[in-house]
Amino acid sequence: MDMSDQTPPVNTGTIAPLTNVALFGSVVTRIVDRQRHLPGIGLFYGFSGYGKTFAARYAANKHRAYYLEVGESWTKAKFLRALLAELGRQPRGTAADMVEQAIEALALNCRPVIVDECDHVIRRGYLETLREVHDKSGSPFALIGEELSPSLIAQRSERFHNRILVSEAAQPMGADDAAVLARLYHPGLTLTPDLLDVLVRASGGRARRVAVNLQKVADEAAVQGWTRVDAALWGGRELYTGAVPGRRRAE
């Protein structure tokens, strides 16, 4: 899951400027508004921590999309049961029966389906099940995966790969996006552009790490009584970089 485990309710008026929110929103819009003779699968991919899941939740609200976050342990049957539950249907019968149920339900409204953590679908071998549901229902599917997802899909299923209408790479977070997060999470604290640059560099452009470092600054500001923090004031205080600590030597 991207961003943090305690993602606040999506506020469409505050996170829309985030780069990856806009990019994924464009993916969903293009597959929803496509001409009917075109395939309707979109792929949004990138490194862990880039804020892809946050973007997915925003798009799900905006487009009234069905949303599934696939678990690492999910089998094809578990995926189909979860999809039917999201569609408001009671799963019944075999996997083939559940595929038919999903096709029937989606064909009634053609609302988009967002499948997050699609790498598990790829590795567990049920891409073709998604393709069948997409082909027969006509509903658009937006998949979200890790950096290697495009090549993994091409290796596992040429037929599925041929149905990808749009593929977009998530981008590392910049200072402008960090400013948006700062206003969202810490509205009472002013962080200057030079400090935001420091946070972004330390975080390697990972949105999740930026969020952690924003919290570090906010915690220190609360202790020190700061309402405005710049790079000079922050000084050499520690920031989270994701680096693994070196092995300690015994005394």
TIKEMI-123166 format. One line per field, with one value per residue (C-alpha): x, y, z; residue number from 0; residue in one letter. Coordinates in Angstrom, 3 decimals. Each point is the difference from the previous one (the first is absolute). Example, Ala and Ser with C-alpha at 12.3 -4.5 7.8 and 13.67 -1.06 7.14 Angstrom:
2
xx	c(12.300 | 1.370)
yy	c(-4.500 | 3.440)
zz	c(7.800 | -0.660)
num	c(0 | 1)
residuo	c(a | s)
//
This chain:
251
xx	c(0.000 | 1.304 | 0.287 | -0.725 | -2.176 | -2.088 | -0.899 | -2.503 | -3.342 | 0.547 | -0.644 | -0.472 | 0.706 | 3.469 | 1.762 | -1.018 | 3.246 | 2.165 | 1.848 | -0.838 | -3.625 | -0.263 | 1.880 | -2.125 | -3.143 | 0.987 | 0.417 | -3.499 | -1.550 | 1.548 | -1.222 | -3.461 | -0.391 | 1.550 | -1.819 | -1.790 | 2.098 | 3.143 | 1.232 | -0.664 | 2.909 | 2.304 | 3.207 | 1.568 | 3.321 | 2.935 | 2.180 | -1.401 | -0.758 | -0.825 | -3.577 | -1.737 | -2.612 | -0.814 | -0.561 | -2.174 | -2.273 | -0.469 | -0.858 | -2.383 | -1.958 | 0.027 | -0.977 | -2.258 | 2.334 | 0.004 | 3.249 | 1.925 | 3.335 | 1.267 | 1.634 | 3.250 | -1.699 | -3.056 | -0.861 | -2.154 | -3.074 | 0.733 | 0.438 | -3.333 | -1.789 | 1.452 | -0.957 | -3.571 | -0.255 | 1.163 | -2.652 | -2.664 | -0.547 | -0.054 | 2.693 | -1.230 | 1.250 | 3.336 | 2.563 | -1.571 | -3.408 | 1.420 | 1.607 | -3.427 | -1.510 | 2.634 | -0.481 | -3.758 | 0.264 | 2.562 | -1.805 | -3.000 | 1.838 | 3.552 | 1.429 | 3.805 | 1.810 | 3.273 | 2.235 | 2.770 | 3.047 | -0.528 | 3.447 | -1.640 | -2.462 | 2.903 | 2.108 | -2.897 | -1.043 | -3.523 | 0.587 | -2.053 | -2.940 | 0.138 | 0.256 | -3.101 | -2.029 | 1.180 | -0.667 | -3.471 | -1.274 | 1.475 | 0.922 | 3.296 | 2.663 | 2.792 | 2.864 | 2.563 | 3.298 | 3.676 | 2.769 | 0.405 | -3.713 | 0.068 | 2.731 | -1.547 | -3.343 | 1.655 | 1.803 | -3.053 | -2.794 | 0.367 | -3.788 | -0.363 | 2.914 | -1.605 | -3.075 | 1.851 | -1.210 | 2.077 | 3.040 | 1.292 | 2.980 | -0.423 | 2.456 | 2.187 | -1.340 | 1.341 | -0.044 | -3.308 | -1.692 | 1.643 | -1.520 | -3.439 | 0.515 | 1.231 | -3.186 | -2.100 | 1.593 | 1.303 | -2.116 | 1.152 | 3.695 | 1.852 | 2.885 | 2.199 | 0.960 | 3.639 | -1.006 | -2.403 | 2.891 | 2.045 | -2.846 | -0.556 | 3.699 | 0.270 | -3.130 | 1.208 | -3.229 | -2.040 | -3.320 | -0.221 | 3.403 | -0.879 | -3.091 | 2.165 | 2.463 | -2.771 | -1.175 | 3.539 | 0.118 | -3.473 | 0.928 | 3.171 | -1.888 | -2.516 | 2.800 | 1.849 | -3.091 | 0.706 | -2.747 | 2.357 | 2.976 | 2.704 | 3.113 | 2.259 | -2.260 | -0.253 | 3.771 | 1.551 | -2.841 | -0.600 | -2.388 | -1.287 | 1.767 | -0.969 | 3.649 | 0.625 | 2.066 | 3.493 | 0.920 | 1.043 | 3.155 | -0.169 | 1.874)
yy	c(0.000 | 3.453 | 3.177 | -1.147 | -2.501 | 2.861 | 1.790 | 2.774 | 0.171 | 1.051 | 3.706 | 0.727 | 3.687 | -0.494 | -2.965 | 0.622 | 1.934 | -3.028 | -1.155 | -3.693 | 0.731 | 1.909 | -2.654 | -2.887 | 2.083 | 0.454 | -3.770 | -0.647 | 2.794 | -1.316 | -3.566 | 1.156 | 2.449 | -2.245 | -0.867 | -3.314 | -1.843 | 0.618 | -2.147 | 1.426 | -1.023 | 2.577 | -0.579 | 2.306 | -1.222 | 1.138 | -0.552 | -0.681 | 3.136 | 2.242 | 0.605 | -2.237 | -1.319 | 3.530 | 0.933 | -3.079 | 0.905 | 3.492 | -1.342 | -2.579 | 2.778 | 2.282 | -2.634 | -2.145 | -2.881 | -3.382 | -0.428 | -3.132 | -0.188 | -3.498 | -1.962 | -1.906 | -3.243 | 0.376 | -2.855 | 0.480 | -1.127 | 2.444 | 2.817 | -0.804 | -0.143 | 3.386 | 1.480 | -1.249 | 1.358 | 3.407 | -0.269 | -0.733 | -3.574 | -3.195 | -2.356 | -3.429 | -3.131 | -0.663 | 2.516 | -0.219 | 0.768 | 3.025 | 1.290 | -0.066 | 1.813 | 2.736 | 0.407 | 0.273 | 2.564 | 2.206 | -0.099 | 1.693 | 3.258 | -0.211 | 1.842 | -0.142 | -2.510 | 0.964 | -2.961 | 1.052 | -2.204 | -1.715 | -1.624 | -2.702 | -0.671 | -0.307 | -2.305 | -2.232 | -0.458 | 1.351 | 2.860 | -1.920 | -0.010 | 3.805 | 0.119 | -2.162 | 2.173 | 3.156 | -1.355 | -1.344 | 2.798 | 2.987 | 1.617 | 1.892 | -1.389 | 2.125 | -2.034 | 1.334 | -1.789 | 0.244 | 1.192 | -3.310 | -0.560 | 0.884 | -2.523 | -2.660 | 0.348 | -0.231 | -3.177 | -1.679 | 0.830 | 1.506 | 0.119 | 2.061 | 2.245 | 0.722 | 1.370 | 2.701 | 3.283 | 2.296 | -0.612 | 2.730 | 0.064 | 1.494 | 2.809 | 0.715 | 2.711 | 3.533 | 3.018 | 1.285 | -3.287 | 0.033 | 3.442 | -1.429 | -2.787 | 2.471 | 2.043 | -3.173 | -1.616 | 3.051 | 3.031 | 2.051 | -0.250 | 1.987 | -1.810 | 2.007 | -1.181 | -0.542 | -2.334 | -1.868 | -0.516 | -1.487 | -2.342 | -1.175 | -0.724 | -1.897 | -1.976 | -0.979 | 1.303 | -2.685 | 1.457 | -2.282 | 1.115 | 3.639 | -0.481 | -1.526 | 2.891 | 2.578 | -1.610 | 0.173 | 3.726 | 0.528 | -1.898 | 2.052 | 3.216 | -0.863 | -0.555 | 3.192 | 2.171 | 0.693 | 1.063 | 0.507 | -2.201 | 0.553 | -2.007 | 2.100 | -0.420 | -3.743 | -0.224 | -3.456 | -1.752 | -3.575 | -0.870 | -3.388 | -1.209 | -3.669 | -1.026 | -3.230 | 0.604 | -1.459 | -2.940 | 1.046 | -1.270 | -1.704 | 1.698)
zz	c(0.000 | -0.843 | 2.051 | 3.553 | 1.784 | 1.367 | -3.207 | 0.768 | -1.779 | -3.595 | -0.387 | -3.682 | 0.548 | 1.502 | -1.649 | -3.623 | -0.710 | 0.885 | -3.111 | 0.302 | 0.851 | -3.267 | -1.987 | 1.218 | -0.421 | -3.636 | -0.408 | 1.339 | -2.065 | -3.209 | 0.453 | 1.093 | -2.904 | -2.658 | -3.204 | 0.402 | -2.589 | 2.057 | 2.905 | 3.438 | 2.198 | 1.568 | 1.944 | 2.589 | 1.337 | 2.081 | 3.017 | 3.447 | 1.983 | -2.974 | 1.181 | -2.545 | 2.414 | 1.157 | -3.651 | -0.458 | 2.901 | -1.355 | -3.466 | 1.446 | 1.712 | -3.022 | -2.582 | 2.235 | -0.741 | 1.643 | 1.941 | 0.926 | 1.797 | -0.767 | 2.793 | -0.454 | 1.026 | -2.249 | -2.307 | -3.091 | 1.935 | 2.833 | -2.522 | -1.634 | 3.350 | 0.950 | -3.374 | 0.305 | 3.540 | -1.311 | -2.720 | 2.604 | -1.168 | 2.035 | -1.339 | -0.974 | -1.686 | -1.621 | -1.219 | -3.456 | 1.514 | 1.831 | -3.206 | -1.651 | 2.990 | -0.205 | -3.751 | 0.418 | 2.826 | -1.754 | -3.340 | 1.634 | 0.746 | -1.452 | 3.005 | 0.156 | 2.184 | 1.704 | 0.864 | 2.386 | 0.703 | -3.354 | 0.254 | 2.107 | -2.825 | -2.439 | 2.162 | 1.001 | -3.604 | -0.407 | -2.421 | -2.543 | 2.398 | 0.138 | -3.777 | -0.377 | 2.372 | -1.782 | -3.492 | 0.698 | 2.260 | -1.831 | 3.313 | 0.202 | 2.325 | 1.506 | 1.432 | 2.471 | 0.436 | 0.740 | -2.309 | -1.845 | -0.612 | -3.735 | -0.790 | 2.240 | -1.759 | -3.419 | 1.078 | 1.531 | -2.446 | -3.456 | -0.362 | 3.161 | -0.932 | -3.375 | 1.778 | 1.927 | -1.461 | 2.188 | 2.197 | 2.300 | 2.358 | 3.470 | 0.703 | 3.038 | 2.258 | -0.421 | 2.282 | -1.394 | 0.877 | 3.429 | 0.578 | -0.812 | 2.545 | 2.601 | -0.348 | 0.132 | 3.050 | 1.895 | -0.929 | 2.993 | -0.846 | -2.690 | -1.694 | -2.349 | -3.515 | 0.972 | 2.835 | -2.292 | -2.428 | 2.838 | 0.981 | -3.570 | -0.555 | 3.276 | -0.889 | -3.465 | -1.495 | 1.811 | 1.094 | 3.019 | 1.259 | -0.632 | 2.185 | 2.745 | -0.168 | 0.042 | 3.226 | 1.406 | -0.721 | 1.465 | 3.173 | 0.467 | -0.742 | 2.718 | 2.515 | -0.964 | -0.427 | -3.676 | -2.415 | -2.952 | -0.841 | -2.613 | -0.847 | 2.213 | 3.019 | -0.566 | -0.305 | 0.149 | 1.782 | -1.066 | -2.823 | -1.125 | -3.161 | -0.063 | 0.333 | 1.892 | 3.161 | -0.085 | 2.190 | 3.491 | 1.621 | 3.352 | 2.814)
num	c(0 | 1 | 2 | 3 | 4 | 5 | 6 | 7 | 8 | 9 | 10 | 11 | 12 | 13 | 14 | 15 | 16 | 17 | 18 | 19 | 20 | 21 | 22 | 23 | 24 | 25 | 26 | 27 | 28 | 29 | 30 | 31 | 32 | 33 | 34 | 35 | 36 | 37 | 38 | 39 | 40 | 41 | 42 | 43 | 44 | 45 | 46 | 47 | 48 | 49 | 50 | 51 | 52 | 53 | 54 | 55 | 56 | 57 | 58 | 59 | 60 | 61 | 62 | 63 | 64 | 65 | 66 | 67 | 68 | 69 | 70 | 71 | 72 | 73 | 74 | 75 | 76 | 77 | 78 | 79 | 80 | 81 | 82 | 83 | 84 | 85 | 86 | 87 | 88 | 89 | 90 | 91 | 92 | 93 | 94 | 95 | 96 | 97 | 98 | 99 | 100 | 101 | 102 | 103 | 104 | 105 | 106 | 107 | 108 | 109 | 110 | 111 | 112 | 113 | 114 | 115 | 116 | 117 | 118 | 119 | 120 | 121 | 122 | 123 | 124 | 125 | 126 | 127 | 128 | 129 | 130 | 131 | 132 | 133 | 134 | 135 | 136 | 137 | 138 | 139 | 140 | 141 | 142 | 143 | 144 | 145 | 146 | 147 | 148 | 149 | 150 | 151 | 152 | 153 | 154 | 155 | 156 | 157 | 158 | 159 | 160 | 161 | 162 | 163 | 164 | 165 | 166 | 167 | 168 | 169 | 170 | 171 | 172 | 173 | 174 | 175 | 176 | 177 | 178 | 179 | 180 | 181 | 182 | 183 | 184 | 185 | 186 | 187 | 188 | 189 | 190 | 191 | 192 | 193 | 194 | 195 | 196 | 197 | 198 | 199 | 200 | 201 | 202 | 203 | 204 | 205 | 206 | 207 | 208 | 209 | 210 | 211 | 212 | 213 | 214 | 215 | 216 | 217 | 218 | 219 | 220 | 221 | 222 | 223 | 224 | 225 | 226 | 227 | 228 | 229 | 230 | 231 | 232 | 233 | 234 | 235 | 236 | 237 | 238 | 239 | 240 | 241 | 242 | 243 | 244 | 245 | 246 | 247 | 248 | 249 | 250)
residuo	c(m | d | m | s | d | q | t | p | p | v | n | t | g | t | i | a | p | l | t | n | v | a | l | f | g | s | v | v | t | r | i | v | d | r | q | r | h | l | p | g | i | g | l | f | y | g | f | s | g | y | g | k | t | f | a | a | r | y | a | a | n | k | h | r | a | y | y | l | e | v | g | e | s | w | t | k | a | k | f | l | r | a | l | l | a | e | l | g | r | q | p | r | g | t | a | a | d | m | v | e | q | a | i | e | a | l | a | l | n | c | r | p | v | i | v | d | e | c | d | h | v | i | r | r | g | y | l | e | t | l | r | e | v | h | d | k | s | g | s | p | f | a | l | i | g | e | e | l | s | p | s | l | i | a | q | r | s | e | r | f | h | n | r | i | l | v | s | e | a | a | q | p | m | g | a | d | d | a | a | v | l | a | r | l | y | h | p | g | l | t | l | t | p | d | l | l | d | v | l | v | r | a | s | g | g | r | a | r | r | v | a | v | n | l | q | k | v | a | d | e | a | a | v | q | g | w | t | r | v | d | a | a | l | w | g | g | r | e | l | y | t | g | a | v | p | g | r | r | r | a | e)
//
